[in-house]
Amino acid sequence: MFAKTWLPLPLVTAIGFAIPPIEFDVGILIILGLLPRPALIAGMLLM
């Protein structure tokens, strides 16, 4: 789907691999109630 984009393939691949673990970590922090404000801010920035 990114065949005709100006973004370089390594950047797209790196972001694709980085987003799921970050989402998981932010979700765990929110569920457990640890650092709720920074976790919610990080979640909003990630979206």
Rosetta constraint file for C-alpha pairs under 8 A:
AtomPair CA 2 CA 7 HARMONIC 7.89 0.50
AtomPair CA 7 CA 11 HARMONIC 6.90 0.50
AtomPair CA 7 CA 12 HARMONIC 6.89 0.50
AtomPair CA 8 CA 12 HARMONIC 6.59 0.50
AtomPair CA 9 CA 13 HARMONIC 6.08 0.50
AtomPair CA 10 CA 14 HARMONIC 6.00 0.50
AtomPair CA 11 CA 15 HARMONIC 6.17 0.50
AtomPair CA 12 CA 16 HARMONIC 6.05 0.50
AtomPair CA 13 CA 17 HARMONIC 6.27 0.50
AtomPair CA 14 CA 18 HARMONIC 6.09 0.50
AtomPair CA 15 CA 19 HARMONIC 6.01 0.50
AtomPair CA 16 CA 20 HARMONIC 7.59 0.50
AtomPair CA 17 CA 21 HARMONIC 7.84 0.50
AtomPair CA 18 CA 22 HARMONIC 6.48 0.50
AtomPair CA 19 CA 23 HARMONIC 6.06 0.50
AtomPair CA 20 CA 24 HARMONIC 6.10 0.50
AtomPair CA 21 CA 25 HARMONIC 6.14 0.50
AtomPair CA 22 CA 26 HARMONIC 6.15 0.50
AtomPair CA 23 CA 27 HARMONIC 5.99 0.50
AtomPair CA 23 CA 43 HARMONIC 7.33 0.50
AtomPair CA 23 CA 46 HARMONIC 7.83 0.50
AtomPair CA 24 CA 28 HARMONIC 6.16 0.50
AtomPair CA 25 CA 29 HARMONIC 6.23 0.50
AtomPair CA 26 CA 30 HARMONIC 6.24 0.50
AtomPair CA 26 CA 39 HARMONIC 5.52 0.50
AtomPair CA 26 CA 40 HARMONIC 7.63 0.50
AtomPair CA 26 CA 42 HARMONIC 7.06 0.50
AtomPair CA 26 CA 43 HARMONIC 6.34 0.50
AtomPair CA 27 CA 31 HARMONIC 6.06 0.50
AtomPair CA 27 CA 39 HARMONIC 7.88 0.50
AtomPair CA 28 CA 32 HARMONIC 5.97 0.50
AtomPair CA 29 CA 33 HARMONIC 5.84 0.50
AtomPair CA 29 CA 34 HARMONIC 5.06 0.50
AtomPair CA 29 CA 35 HARMONIC 6.64 0.50
AtomPair CA 29 CA 36 HARMONIC 6.82 0.50
AtomPair CA 29 CA 39 HARMONIC 6.21 0.50
AtomPair CA 30 CA 34 HARMONIC 6.47 0.50
AtomPair CA 30 CA 35 HARMONIC 7.59 0.50
AtomPair CA 30 CA 36 HARMONIC 5.68 0.50
AtomPair CA 30 CA 39 HARMONIC 6.15 0.50
AtomPair CA 30 CA 40 HARMONIC 7.03 0.50
AtomPair CA 34 CA 39 HARMONIC 7.93 0.50
AtomPair CA 35 CA 39 HARMONIC 5.97 0.50
AtomPair CA 36 CA 40 HARMONIC 5.99 0.50
AtomPair CA 37 CA 41 HARMONIC 6.16 0.50
AtomPair CA 38 CA 42 HARMONIC 6.00 0.50
AtomPair CA 39 CA 43 HARMONIC 6.10 0.50
AtomPair CA 40 CA 44 HARMONIC 6.18 0.50
AtomPair CA 41 CA 45 HARMONIC 6.18 0.50
AtomPair CA 42 CA 46 HARMONIC 6.01 0.50
AtomPair CA 43 CA 47 HARMONIC 6.32 0.50
